[in-house]
Amino acid sequence: MFVQDLYIYPIKSLGGIKTKSSLALQRGFEFDRRLMLVDEKGRFITQRVYHQLALLQTEIAEAGILITHKQHPELNTIVPFNHTREETITVSIWDDTVEAFHLNEELDEWFSAFLQFPCRLVYLPEDGTRAVDTRYAENGEQVSFADAFPYLLIGQASLDDLNTRLTEAVPMDRFRPSIVVAGSPAFDEDTWKEIKIGEVRFKVAKPCARCVLTTVNQETGIKGKEPLLTLSRYRTANNKVLFGQNLIALNEGIIKEGDQLEVLAYKD
């Protein structure tokens, strides 16, 4: 078993970046979901509701994170790496309330024009506070603006299994994984308790419950019914549709495409 693909998502709910290697930190891969759009009340803005966010692609550039409209590349902006820490605002993401830094009004105006309502771009630094659910944390781990956990792993064979049941196959980007593994049987990741990739050990915390975001075509921003409908027929437990596993990193280190995956412990 080995790492087939690695992804980061610099801004929550925008397009992700496939990368050859990444630094695994406690709160997620470096650059992953440290940025997020919020509305005027500080509530997080999600592709679940605003499907058009899929049309904004991110890219790591020399000066910062380049944002480009997939269908209109002339519409673009850049989020600089040197974030200022002048204004702190309280934002909410699911049940969490977090202190984050507001970047600048110019970026707000660009994203507001795209969404056609007022919004702000905020930043969570490495020393920011947002704790992983204590029921699953090992050492008081923190998480970025990801939904709940720093990492999401999916086996390529699991997607292949799903696609055999669909009229039209879906790509992996519907599920927004951090790590895609090849060489394992379909849904074998459901049985893992602790794994090691390269020099990084991960706790396999819990299955990932899936939502309508999986039904949004990441190239068009158009929502359909699949693959959630088909998944619900054979991957439902406790009224939740499950696909992929949420991970917590137990130490830090570089992970590369092609790294071997070793299962250290299996679930009972």
N, C-alpha and C positions, 0 to 999 in steps of 0.2 A: 504494500500500500504506500502511496506517495502523494505529495501535493501536486495536483494538476494545475490549479489556478489560485491566485490570490487577488483580493479586491479591497479597495478602500473607498469610502464615501465621504469626502471632505465636508460636504454640507448635507445635513440630514434631508432625505427625500429627493435629492437631486441625483443625476446620473453618477455612477461609480467609475472607478479607474482600475483596470487590470494592471497588475504590477508583477515584475519578476521576483522581487524580494521586498520585505518590509520588516521594520523593527516592531516586534511585539512588546507592547507596554501593558501595564496593569489595566488601564482604562480602554484598551483597544490598540489596533495598529496606529503607528505614528500618522498624524493628520486625519485619522478616521473620525468623522462626525464630531469634530471640535467646534463646528459652526452650525447654526440653526436659524431659520427664519421664524419670527414670532409676529403675532398680530398686535393691535394697539393695546390689548389687555395683557400682553406678555405670554399668551398661550401659543404653544408650538404649532407650526403650520406643516401639514403632512400631505403627502401624495395620495393618501387614502381618500382625502376630500378634494384636493386640488390636483387632479390627474395630470394637468399640463406641466407640473414640475418635472415630469419625466423627460421633457423636451430640453431641459437645461443640463448640458454636459459639463463635467468638471475635468480639469487637467492640471497637473503640477507643472508650473512654469518657473523660470528662474526668479522672477520677482514676486511670485505668489501663486494663488490658485486662479486659473483662468476659467471663466464661465462663458460658455458659448451656446447659443440657441441651435439645436440640431437641424432645424429646417431653415433657419435664417442666420447663417454664421456671421453675417455682418453685425448682428446684435450680440455684443459681448462686453464683458467687464472683467476686472481682475481684483481679487481680494489679496492685499499685500500680506506677506508673512509677519512683518513687524507690527503686530497688533498693539494699539495703544490701550492703556488701562485707566482711562479717565472717568468714564461714566459707568457705574454699575447699576444694572436693573434686575428686578426679580422676574424670573420667567417660570412657566410651568410646563412640564412634559409628563403626560399621564398623571399619576398621583404625586409626582415629585415637584417640589418648589426649589429652584436653584438660583443662586446669585451668578449672573453672567455679565460680561462686558459688552457694551454696545460699541460697534465699530465706528461708522460715520454715516452722516445723512446722505452723502452722495450715493453710497451703495444702497441705502434704503430706497432712494428714489428710483434707482434702476430696477430693483426687484419689485417695487410697488407698481411701476409702469407695466412690468410683465404680468403680474397677478391682477392688476386693475383694482387693487384696494391697498390701503396703507399697511406696510409691514416694516420690520426692522431686522437687521442681521446681527446676531450676537455670537459671542465667542466664550468657550469654556477652556481656561488654561489648564496646564498639567497639574497645578496645585488647587484647582477648583474642587468643590465638594459635591458629589452626587453618589451616594453609596449603592452598591449592589444589594439586592434583597437579602436581608440577614439570614433568611432560611437557606440560602445557597452559598453565601460568601464563606470563604475559608479564613481570610485574614483581614477582614474589613475592607475588601477591595472596592475601588471606585469605578464608575463607568462614565463614558462621555455622554453625548446626546443620542446614542443608540437607544432603542426602545427600552431595554432592560438589562442586557448583558453585553460585555465587550466584544464577544466573537460569536459567529454563527458558522457552523460546519455542515456541509452537505456532501454526501457521496454521489459521484457522477452516476453510478449504477442506479441510485434511487430515482434520479431524474429520468434515466433511460426507462426504468420500469413504468413511471408515470406516463411517459410519452407513448408507450405501447398501448395505452388505454385511451388516448386522446385522438380525435379526428385530425387535429392539426397540432403538431409538436410545438412545445414552448421552449425558449432558451433559458439558461440558468439565471439570466439577469432578472427574471420575474421574482426570484426569491432572495435577491440581494445578500448572498453569502459573503463571508470573509475568507473562508477556506473551502476549496473544492478538492475532494480526495478521489483518486482513481485507484483501481485494483481491489476494492472491497465489494462484497456482495451487496445487493440492494438492501437498504435500510439496516445494514450491519451496524451503522453508527448508533442505532437505538440501544444496542447492547453494551456500549462502552461506558466505563466509569471514569477512567483516567487514561490519557494518552500522552505521547511524547512526539513532537515534531522538531527535528533538528535537536537543539539543546533546550527547547522550551516544553515544559510540562503543562498540561491543561486538565482541569477538572471538567468533566462533561456534566453540566449542571442540571439541565432539564430539556425536554423536547420543546421545539419552537412552535407556538400556536400561530397559524396563518390567518391572514385577513384579506380584504378586497384588494389590497395593493398588488397581490399576485395576479390579479385579473387585468391589470393595466399594461398595455403594450408599451414597452419602454422606448420604442422608436416613434410612435405616433401619439402617445398620451391618451389613447382611446381605451375605455374600459369595456370588458366583455364579461362572460360568465366562467370561463375556464382559465386556469386549471382547478380553481377552487371547488367547482361543482363535482368534478370527477374525484378529486382528492377526498372530498367529504364522504364518498361512498365506501372508501376502504382505509382511510387514515384518520378516523374520528375516535376520540376517547374523551369521556367526560364533557361532551358537547363542544369539543375543540378539535379543529382540523390540524393535525401535526405533520410537520415536514422539516427535517433538519434538527440539529442539536445546538443549544446555547452552551458556550464555553466560558471558563474563567482561566486566565493565565496565572500559573502558580509561581512563575519566575519570568524574567525578561530576556529577550535575545532576538537575533535575526532569524527570520524564516524565509526560505527560498523555494521557488518553484522547483520541483523535483526532489525535495527533501523527503526522506522516508518517514512514515508514520508507524509508530509502535504502540500497541495497546498494552498498557501497564496493568490495568485491572478492568474486569467486566462487572456489570451490574448483577445483583442477585437474581 
